[in-house]
Amino acid sequence: MSDAIGIRAATAADAEAVDAIIRAAFAGTDFGHQGEAELVRMIDADGDALVSLVAERDALIVGHVLFSRMDIEADGGALAGAGLAPVSVVPGLQGQGIGDALIRAGIDALREQGVAISFVLGHQAYYPRFGYSPDLAARFASRFAGPHFMAMMLDSGAAWPLGGRADYAPAFGRMG
């Protein structure tokens, strides 16, 4: 068995494996309540997925990350934005850098698409390592505003907007 992890774009043929990984990764957690897998299906069905990547090890899918389209208004104008949710790794392989690699590859893909800003609702000790900041997100009105709401400018040299609004893809509003 190889330790090598490959990352590639998810395809329609990966849907069942991705669904199983998400369900396993979020089983027994305080968040998700198995709704994360349904969220991914709804985002895909709505055409709001911007970047969907899988991690493979020995030809098996062991992780997945999704970035979806967001409606962002910053300083009075539209800004291309993406929301990170969810990132999932099979439970036996968590903590080995797979999620990290997926997120970094996803951020690179967003930059290639010209996306200016990304948001995440997640753990405050984990996401800042990628550049996400609760201080930047606090400048945006959002139904998800709070200490776990973070944002990052994908061009590290870009000025932070003074304020605006950040709305996730419609599928997020249909959850719970």
C-alpha positions as CSV (number, residue, x, y, z in Angstrom):
1,M,0.0,0.0,0.0
2,S,1.4,3.4,-1.0
3,D,1.3,6.5,1.1
4,A,1.2,8.7,-2.0
5,I,-1.9,10.9,-2.3
6,G,-3.0,12.2,-5.7
7,I,-5.5,15.1,-6.0
8,R,-7.7,15.6,-9.1
9,A,-11.0,17.1,-10.1
10,A,-14.0,15.2,-8.9
11,T,-16.2,13.7,-11.6
12,A,-19.8,12.5,-11.7
13,A,-18.5,8.9,-11.4
14,D,-17.1,9.9,-8.0
15,A,-20.4,11.0,-6.5
16,E,-21.1,7.8,-4.5
17,A,-17.6,7.6,-3.1
18,V,-17.7,11.3,-2.2
19,D,-21.0,10.9,-0.5
20,A,-19.7,8.0,1.6
21,I,-16.6,9.9,2.7
22,I,-18.6,12.9,3.7
23,R,-21.0,10.8,5.7
24,A,-18.2,8.9,7.4
25,A,-16.2,12.0,8.2
26,F,-19.1,13.8,9.8
27,A,-20.6,10.9,11.6
28,G,-20.8,11.5,15.3
29,T,-19.8,15.2,15.1
30,D,-21.6,18.1,16.6
31,F,-22.0,19.6,13.2
32,G,-23.1,18.3,9.8
33,H,-25.7,15.9,11.2
34,Q,-25.2,14.1,7.9
35,G,-26.5,17.2,6.1
36,E,-23.1,17.9,4.6
37,A,-23.5,15.1,2.0
38,E,-26.9,16.4,1.0
39,L,-25.5,19.9,0.8
40,V,-22.8,18.8,-1.7
41,R,-25.5,17.1,-3.8
42,M,-27.7,20.2,-3.8
43,I,-24.7,22.5,-4.7
44,D,-23.8,20.2,-7.6
45,A,-27.4,20.0,-8.8
46,D,-27.7,23.8,-8.7
47,G,-24.5,24.3,-10.8
48,D,-22.9,26.3,-7.9
49,A,-19.8,24.1,-7.5
50,L,-16.6,26.1,-8.5
51,V,-14.0,23.6,-7.4
52,S,-14.6,20.0,-6.4
53,L,-11.5,17.9,-5.8
54,V,-10.9,14.4,-4.5
55,A,-7.8,12.9,-2.9
56,E,-6.8,9.3,-4.0
57,R,-4.6,6.8,-2.4
58,D,-4.1,3.4,-4.1
59,A,-6.9,4.2,-6.6
60,L,-9.4,4.8,-3.8
61,I,-11.0,8.1,-3.0
62,V,-10.0,9.1,0.5
63,G,-10.9,12.8,0.7
64,H,-13.0,15.5,-0.9
65,V,-13.2,19.3,-0.8
66,L,-15.8,21.6,-2.3
67,F,-15.7,25.3,-3.0
68,S,-19.0,26.8,-4.1
69,R,-20.0,30.1,-5.7
70,M,-20.9,32.9,-3.4
71,D,-22.7,36.2,-4.0
72,I,-20.3,38.8,-2.6
73,E,-20.7,42.6,-2.5
74,A,-17.7,44.5,-1.3
75,D,-17.4,48.3,-1.0
76,G,-20.4,48.7,-3.3
77,G,-19.3,46.4,-6.1
78,A,-19.5,42.7,-6.9
79,L,-16.5,40.5,-6.0
80,A,-16.0,36.9,-7.2
81,G,-16.2,34.7,-4.1
82,A,-16.2,31.1,-3.1
83,G,-17.2,29.3,0.1
84,L,-15.3,26.3,1.4
85,A,-17.6,23.6,2.6
86,P,-17.2,20.8,3.3
87,V,-13.7,19.2,3.4
88,S,-13.8,15.5,4.3
89,V,-11.3,12.8,4.8
90,V,-12.0,9.1,5.6
91,P,-11.8,8.8,9.4
92,G,-8.8,6.4,9.5
93,L,-6.6,8.9,7.5
94,Q,-7.5,12.1,9.2
95,G,-4.7,14.1,10.6
96,Q,-2.2,13.1,7.9
97,G,-2.3,16.2,5.8
98,I,-4.9,15.1,3.2
99,G,-7.4,17.8,4.1
100,D,-4.6,20.3,4.1
101,A,-3.5,19.3,0.6
102,L,-7.1,19.4,-0.7
103,I,-7.7,22.9,0.7
104,R,-4.4,24.2,-0.7
105,A,-5.1,22.7,-4.2
106,G,-8.6,24.1,-4.1
107,I,-7.4,27.6,-3.2
108,D,-4.9,27.4,-6.1
109,A,-7.7,26.4,-8.5
110,L,-9.8,29.3,-7.3
111,R,-6.9,31.7,-8.0
112,E,-6.6,30.3,-11.5
113,Q,-10.4,31.0,-12.0
114,G,-9.9,34.6,-10.9
115,V,-11.9,34.2,-7.7
116,A,-11.0,37.2,-5.4
117,I,-12.2,36.0,-1.9
118,S,-13.0,32.8,-0.1
119,F,-15.0,32.3,3.0
120,V,-15.3,29.4,5.4
121,L,-17.3,28.6,8.5
122,G,-15.0,26.4,10.6
123,H,-12.6,25.8,13.4
124,Q,-10.6,28.9,14.4
125,A,-7.5,26.9,15.2
126,Y,-7.4,25.2,11.8
127,Y,-8.3,27.5,8.9
128,P,-6.0,30.5,9.7
129,R,-3.0,28.4,8.5
130,F,-4.4,28.8,5.0
131,G,-4.8,32.5,5.3
132,Y,-8.4,32.7,6.5
133,S,-9.1,35.5,9.0
134,P,-12.1,36.1,11.3
135,D,-11.2,39.9,11.2
136,L,-11.7,40.0,7.4
137,A,-15.0,38.1,7.5
138,A,-16.3,40.4,10.3
139,R,-16.4,43.2,7.7
140,F,-19.2,41.3,5.8
141,A,-22.8,40.9,6.7
142,S,-23.8,37.3,6.6
143,R,-26.3,34.9,8.2
144,F,-23.2,32.9,9.3
145,A,-21.4,35.9,10.9
146,G,-19.7,35.0,14.2
147,P,-16.3,33.8,15.5
148,H,-16.2,30.8,13.2
149,F,-16.8,32.8,10.0
150,M,-13.5,33.5,8.3
151,A,-12.4,34.9,4.9
152,M,-9.2,35.3,2.9
153,M,-8.3,37.4,-0.1
154,L,-6.9,35.0,-2.7
155,D,-4.4,37.7,-3.9
156,S,-2.4,38.2,-0.7
157,G,-1.4,41.7,-2.0
158,A,-5.0,42.8,-2.4
159,A,-6.5,45.4,0.0
160,W,-9.1,44.1,2.3
161,P,-12.6,45.5,1.5
162,L,-13.9,47.9,4.1
163,G,-17.3,46.1,4.2
164,G,-20.0,44.3,2.3
165,R,-22.2,41.3,2.2
166,A,-21.4,37.6,1.8
167,D,-24.1,35.2,0.8
168,Y,-23.5,31.5,0.3
169,A,-25.0,29.5,-2.6
170,P,-28.8,29.0,-2.3
171,A,-28.3,25.4,-1.2
172,F,-27.0,26.6,2.2
173,G,-30.3,28.4,2.8
174,R,-32.2,25.1,2.2
175,M,-30.3,23.3,5.0
176,G,-32.0,22.9,8.3
